[in-house]
Amino acid sequence: MSFITEKEQLKPGLVIFRRGDVQHRMWYCRVKLPKEDRYKTISLKTERIDIARDKAFEHDAEIRFSLKHDVPVFNRPFSAVAKEYMAVQELRAKRGEISADRPRKVRTIVDGPLQKYVGSTQVHLIGEETWKNYPTWRRENGVGRYRDKRISDSTIHTEMSVLFAVMGFAIEKRYVPASLSFKKKPKLKTMRRDEFTLEEYRKLHTVARAWAAKATHPRSVWYRTVVYNFILIMCNTGMRPPEAKNLRWRDVKPAKDKEGREIVVLFVQGKGKSRNLVAPESVLEYLERIRAISKATKPDDRVFTTINGAPTSTLYQSLIESVLVVAGLRDGQNGVPRSTYCFRHTYATLRLSEGVDVYFLAEQMGTSVKMIEDHYGHVNTVKHADRVLMGMGGWEQAEKTGASKEAGDKVVAAAGARQRTAPRMNNARSAR
């Protein structure tokens, strides 16, 4: 290094020197870490060479002791470690190991709440107490989407997962000892996904259809038509919003099931994964309505675009918010403004209520059975109310013999007739 002057080697891996790029005459030492191609440079804060030699040997001994007892040698603030972690995540995204959108989401958390909480804290000082206190601190210092402005537990969980990952990275890089690994995440309740009920979905469908029909300006007609059909497609497929953004016309394939019925197969990509999902024939009709007015209809073109044919970056967020406000469905049962993800949750809830096996639904939605059970377990309770309430006072199980069976069959038949005449998610006629 050109700035090093008066260099003296005290022993292999330990040198003292002065710097030519500073005004003072203080000595420094540089210690090589055993079995690593790394060095630690330390200011000795003395101009006397005899004292500098003694201090250099002391620092060398301290570093060896620290390494032996798994004590961090380098002091780094959390923000610096997080910056290194982010650089690794961006490389992983370029290699296709994680989704391209993942680093952006992580950076938002790192540069936001985590920077405020521990950004300037030396990473080796972030211990179990700091970890456990995060939920309390976050609730006291953040503003959420609820009516009372509180931060949701799911948001805190996500942010703590990023903190956990950065600290794991610090351990892997040996910036902190393995003993600083957090053993257990604080118990936070799992937030129920905010879907539309069947009645709300029917209302949304009716209002959105009328909302689209009322448009008069050509631009409004185009966007409202696309948004109306977009809602139908999302609620009938369970696609994630990122998967919808990535959907191209080449990914849409008409097909038939094993009984010869018309269906559509969509090849979707998102979260670094891909899969085929199936949907009723009506979804193909909704897609064709969009294709008929789209300026981007080549195989490689995106399905959901702007009026000019460019890929949409927002998935019509403001327009969807408008139609939800018109329908009186903007806020969910938890008081949180609904987002496009609610269409996916609606799909899951209504499929489960129709008796779809949880394993097949997990495959269709590209998620795990555990996630389905954790977030949509309430559906089975309602579906099987007759079994849950069996034996309770005022509740009697219907007998399936004689007159009771005949009456029961009539109720089932009547219910089936009502269902056939009411708007259904997989009924193409309901969308016309």
C-alpha positions in Angstrom: 0.0 0.0 0.0 1.6 3.3 -1.1 0.5 5.2 2.1 2.5 2.8 4.4 5.8 4.1 5.6 8.4 2.9 8.1 7.0 -0.6 8.0 8.4 -3.2 10.5 7.5 -6.8 10.7 7.5 -8.0 14.3 6.6 -11.6 13.4 4.9 -13.4 10.5 1.4 -11.9 10.2 2.1 -8.9 12.5 3.6 -5.6 11.3 3.7 -2.0 12.6 3.8 1.0 10.3 3.2 4.7 9.9 0.9 6.3 7.4 2.1 8.8 4.8 -1.3 10.2 4.1 -1.8 11.7 7.5 -0.2 14.6 9.4 0.5 12.9 12.6 3.3 10.4 13.4 1.2 7.8 15.2 2.0 4.1 14.7 -0.5 1.4 13.4 -0.4 -2.3 13.5 -1.8 -4.8 11.0 -2.7 -8.3 12.3 -3.3 -11.2 9.9 -6.1 -13.5 11.0 -5.0 -17.1 11.3 -6.1 -19.4 8.4 -7.8 -16.5 6.6 -6.7 -14.0 4.0 -8.0 -11.1 6.1 -6.3 -8.4 8.2 -7.3 -6.1 11.1 -5.7 -2.7 11.2 -5.5 -0.9 14.6 -4.3 2.5 15.6 -1.7 2.2 18.4 -2.1 5.9 19.4 1.6 6.4 20.2 4.6 8.0 18.4 7.1 5.9 20.3 8.2 2.7 18.5 9.0 0.7 21.7 5.5 1.3 23.0 4.0 0.6 19.5 5.8 -2.8 19.5 4.4 -3.8 22.9 0.8 -2.7 22.0 1.0 -4.5 18.7 1.8 -7.8 20.5 -1.0 -7.1 22.9 -3.5 -6.7 20.1 -2.3 -9.8 18.4 -2.8 -11.8 21.5 -6.3 -10.3 22.0 -7.4 -11.2 18.5 -6.2 -14.8 18.9 -8.0 -15.1 22.2 -11.2 -13.6 20.6 -11.0 -16.1 17.7 -10.4 -19.0 20.1 -13.5 -18.1 22.2 -15.8 -17.2 19.2 -15.7 -13.4 20.0 -16.1 -11.1 17.1 -12.9 -9.4 15.9 -14.4 -6.8 13.6 -16.8 -4.1 14.8 -19.5 -3.3 12.2 -22.8 -1.5 12.6 -25.9 -3.3 11.5 -26.4 -1.0 8.6 -23.0 -2.0 7.1 -23.8 -5.7 7.5 -27.2 -5.2 6.0 -25.6 -3.5 3.0 -23.4 -6.5 2.4 -26.4 -8.8 2.8 -28.4 -6.8 0.3 -25.5 -7.1 -2.2 -25.6 -10.8 -1.9 -29.4 -10.9 -2.4 -29.2 -8.8 -5.5 -26.6 -11.2 -7.0 -28.9 -14.1 -6.1 -31.8 -12.4 -7.9 -29.6 -11.9 -11.0 -28.8 -15.6 -11.0 -32.5 -16.5 -10.7 -32.2 -18.1 -7.3 -34.8 -15.7 -5.8 -37.4 -13.5 -7.4 -36.3 -10.2 -8.9 -38.7 -8.4 -6.6 -37.4 -9.9 -3.4 -34.3 -7.6 -2.9 -36.5 -4.5 -3.3 -38.9 -5.7 -0.6 -36.0 -6.6 1.7 -34.4 -3.2 1.1 -37.6 -1.4 2.0 -37.5 -3.2 5.4 -33.8 -2.8 5.9 -33.7 0.9 5.1 -37.0 1.6 6.9 -37.8 0.2 10.3 -34.7 -1.9 10.9 -32.4 1.1 10.1 -34.3 3.1 12.7 -34.2 0.3 15.3 -30.6 -1.0 15.0 -29.0 0.7 12.1 -26.2 2.4 14.0 -25.9 -0.4 16.6 -22.7 -2.6 16.4 -23.9 -5.9 15.1 -22.2 -7.9 17.9 -24.3 -5.9 20.5 -27.6 -7.1 19.0 -28.7 -9.8 21.3 -31.8 -11.7 22.5 -33.2 -8.7 24.4 -33.0 -6.5 21.3 -34.7 -9.3 19.3 -37.5 -9.8 21.7 -38.2 -6.1 22.1 -38.7 -5.4 18.4 -42.5 -6.0 18.3 -43.1 -3.5 21.2 -40.8 -0.9 19.7 -42.4 -1.4 16.2 -45.9 -0.9 17.5 -44.9 2.2 19.4 -43.0 3.8 16.5 -44.9 2.7 13.4 -48.1 3.5 11.6 -50.1 0.6 10.0 -53.0 0.2 7.6 -55.6 -0.5 10.3 -58.2 2.1 11.2 -56.5 2.6 14.5 -53.1 2.9 12.7 -51.5 0.0 14.4 -48.9 -2.3 12.8 -50.2 -5.7 12.0 -48.5 -8.8 13.5 -47.9 -10.2 10.0 -45.9 -7.1 9.1 -43.8 -7.4 12.3 -43.3 -11.1 11.5 -42.0 -10.3 8.0 -39.6 -7.6 9.3 -38.3 -9.8 12.0 -37.6 -12.5 9.4 -35.4 -10.0 7.6 -33.6 -9.1 10.8 -33.1 -12.8 11.5 -31.6 -13.3 8.0 -29.2 -10.4 8.3 -28.0 -11.7 11.7 -27.6 -15.2 10.2 -25.5 -13.6 7.4 -23.3 -11.9 10.1 -22.7 -15.2 11.8 -21.9 -16.8 8.5 -19.3 -14.1 7.8 -18.0 -14.5 11.4 -18.8 -10.9 12.3 -20.6 -12.2 15.4 -20.4 -15.5 17.3 -22.8 -18.3 16.5 -24.1 -17.9 20.1 -25.9 -14.7 18.9 -28.2 -16.8 16.8 -31.8 -16.0 17.9 -33.4 -19.2 19.2 -37.1 -18.4 19.0 -39.3 -15.9 17.3 -41.7 -14.0 19.6 -45.2 -15.6 19.4 -47.3 -13.4 17.2 -50.8 -14.4 16.1 -51.2 -15.3 12.4 -53.3 -12.8 10.6 -56.4 -14.2 8.9 -56.3 -13.4 5.2 -59.0 -10.9 4.3 -61.1 -12.4 1.5 -64.4 -11.5 0.0 -67.3 -13.6 1.2 -69.5 -15.2 -1.5 -72.1 -12.5 -0.9 -69.5 -9.8 -1.2 -68.0 -11.4 -4.3 -71.5 -11.4 -6.0 -72.0 -7.8 -5.0 -68.5 -6.8 -6.4 -69.3 -8.7 -9.6 -72.6 -6.9 -10.1 -71.2 -3.4 -9.2 -68.1 -3.8 -11.3 -70.1 -4.9 -14.3 -72.4 -1.8 -14.0 -69.3 0.4 -13.3 -67.7 -0.7 -16.5 -70.9 -0.2 -18.5 -71.3 3.4 -17.3 -68.0 4.5 -18.8 -68.4 6.9 -21.8 -64.9 8.2 -22.6 -63.0 5.7 -24.8 -60.0 5.5 -22.4 -62.3 4.9 -19.5 -64.2 2.3 -21.4 -61.0 0.4 -22.2 -59.6 0.5 -18.6 -62.9 -0.4 -16.9 -63.4 -3.3 -19.2 -60.0 -4.6 -18.6 -60.2 -4.1 -14.8 -63.6 -5.8 -14.6 -62.3 -8.9 -16.4 -59.1 -8.8 -14.5 -61.0 -9.1 -11.2 -63.0 -12.1 -12.7 -59.8 -13.8 -13.8 -58.0 -13.3 -10.5 -60.9 -14.6 -8.4 -61.3 -17.6 -10.7 -57.6 -18.6 -10.8 -56.0 -17.7 -7.5 -53.0 -16.2 -9.2 -50.6 -14.1 -7.2 -50.4 -10.5 -8.5 -46.7 -11.0 -9.5 -47.8 -14.0 -11.5 -50.5 -11.9 -13.2 -47.9 -9.3 -14.1 -45.7 -11.9 -15.7 -48.5 -13.7 -17.6 -48.0 -13.7 -21.4 -50.4 -14.8 -24.2 -48.2 -17.8 -25.0 -48.9 -19.0 -21.4 -52.6 -19.4 -22.0 -53.6 -22.8 -23.4 -57.1 -24.1 -24.0 -57.4 -27.7 -22.9 -59.9 -30.4 -21.9 -60.1 -32.4 -18.7 -60.3 -36.2 -18.5 -64.1 -36.0 -19.1 -63.7 -33.9 -22.2 -64.9 -30.6 -20.6 -63.3 -27.4 -21.8 -60.8 -25.8 -19.5 -57.9 -23.4 -19.7 -54.3 -24.0 -18.5 -52.2 -21.1 -17.4 -48.4 -21.3 -17.0 -47.6 -18.8 -14.3 -44.3 -17.5 -12.9 -43.6 -15.7 -9.7 -41.6 -15.8 -6.4 -38.8 -17.5 -8.4 -41.0 -20.5 -9.2 -43.4 -21.6 -12.0 -46.3 -23.9 -12.4 -49.4 -24.8 -14.4 -52.8 -23.9 -13.0 -56.2 -24.9 -14.3 -59.3 -22.7 -14.6 -62.8 -23.1 -16.0 -63.6 -22.3 -19.6 -65.1 -18.9 -18.5 -61.6 -17.6 -17.7 -60.6 -18.1 -21.3 -63.6 -16.0 -22.2 -62.5 -13.2 -19.8 -59.0 -13.3 -21.3 -60.4 -13.1 -24.9 -62.4 -10.0 -23.9 -59.1 -8.4 -23.0 -57.3 -9.6 -26.0 -60.0 -8.2 -28.3 -59.2 -4.6 -27.1 -55.5 -5.0 -26.4 -52.7 -3.5 -28.5 -50.4 -6.2 -27.3 -51.5 -9.6 -28.5 -48.4 -11.3 -29.8 -47.3 -14.6 -28.0 -44.6 -12.9 -26.0 -46.7 -9.8 -25.1 -48.0 -9.4 -21.5 -51.7 -10.1 -21.0 -52.2 -7.2 -18.6 -51.0 -4.0 -20.1 -51.8 -0.3 -20.3 -54.0 1.1 -23.0 -50.9 1.7 -25.1 -49.8 -2.0 -24.9 -47.0 -1.5 -22.3 -46.8 -3.9 -19.4 -48.7 -2.6 -16.4 -46.6 -2.0 -13.3 -49.5 -1.4 -10.9 -52.1 -4.0 -12.0 -54.7 -1.2 -12.1 -54.4 -0.6 -8.4 -56.1 2.8 -8.4 -59.0 1.6 -10.6 -59.6 -1.4 -8.4 -59.6 0.8 -5.3 -62.2 3.0 -7.0 -64.6 0.1 -7.8 -64.2 -1.3 -4.3 -65.2 2.1 -2.9 -68.2 2.2 -5.2 -69.2 -1.3 -4.0 -68.7 -0.4 -0.4 -66.1 -3.2 -0.1 -62.8 -1.1 0.3 -62.1 -2.2 3.9 -62.2 -5.8 5.0 -63.4 -7.3 8.3 -60.1 -6.5 10.0 -60.4 -2.8 9.0 -57.5 -3.1 6.5 -57.9 -1.7 3.0 -58.2 -4.6 0.6 -55.6 -5.2 -2.0 -55.4 -7.2 -5.2 -54.1 -10.1 -3.1 -57.6 -10.4 -1.6 -58.8 -11.9 -4.9 -56.4 -14.8 -4.3 -57.6 -15.3 -0.8 -61.2 -15.2 -2.1 -60.4 -18.0 -4.5 -58.9 -20.1 -1.8 -61.8 -19.6 0.6 -64.5 -20.4 -1.9 -62.7 -23.4 -3.3 -62.3 -24.9 0.2 -66.0 -24.2 1.0 -66.9 -26.2 -2.2 -65.0 -29.1 -0.8 -61.8 -29.0 -2.9 -59.1 -31.2 -1.3 -56.5 -29.1 0.5 -53.6 -30.9 -1.2 -54.9 -30.2 -4.7 -55.6 -26.6 -3.8 -52.1 -26.1 -2.5 -50.7 -27.5 -5.8 -53.0 -25.3 -7.8 -52.1 -22.2 -5.8 -48.3 -22.9 -5.6 -48.2 -23.0 -1.9 -48.0 -25.5 1.0 -50.7 -27.5 2.7 -49.6 -25.9 6.0 -50.1 -22.4 4.7 -53.6 -23.4 3.5 -54.4 -24.9 6.9 -52.9 -22.0 8.9 -54.7 -19.2 7.0 -57.9 -20.8 5.8 -58.7 -23.3 8.6 -61.8 -21.3 9.5 -63.4 -22.4 6.3 -63.6 -26.0 7.4 -65.2 -25.1 10.7 -68.1 -23.4 8.9 -68.3 -26.1 6.2 -68.6 -28.8 8.8 -70.8 -27.0 11.2 -73.2 -30.0 11.5 -70.3 -32.1 12.9 -68.9 -29.4 15.1 -72.3 -28.7 16.7 -73.3 -32.4 17.0 -74.7 -33.2 20.5 -75.1 -29.6 21.6 -78.4 -28.4 23.1 -80.9 -27.2 20.5 -79.0 -28.9 17.7 -80.2 -32.2 16.3 -78.6 -34.1 13.4 -81.1 -34.6 10.5 -82.3 -38.2 10.2 -81.8 -39.7 6.8 -84.8 -42.1 6.9 -88.4 -41.9 5.9 -90.0 -38.4 5.8 -86.9 -36.6 7.2 -84.8 -38.0 4.4 -87.4 -36.9 1.8 -87.5 -33.4 3.3 -83.8 -33.2 3.4 -83.5 -34.2 -0.2 -86.0 -31.5 -1.1 -83.9 -28.9 0.7 -80.7 -30.0 -1.1 -82.5 -29.9 -4.4 -83.8 -26.4 -3.7 -80.4 -25.2 -2.7 -78.9 -26.7 -5.8 -81.5 -24.9 -7.9 -80.7 -21.6 -6.2 -77.0 -22.1 -6.7 -77.5 -22.8 -10.5 -79.5 -19.6 -10.9 -77.2 -17.4 -8.8 -73.9 -15.9 -10.1 -71.1 -18.4 -9.6 -67.4 -17.9 -9.8 -66.9 -20.5 -12.4 -70.1 -19.7 -14.4 -69.2 -17.8 -17.6 -72.8 -16.6 -18.0 -72.6 -14.7 -14.7 -70.0 -12.4 -16.1 -71.8 -11.4 -19.2 
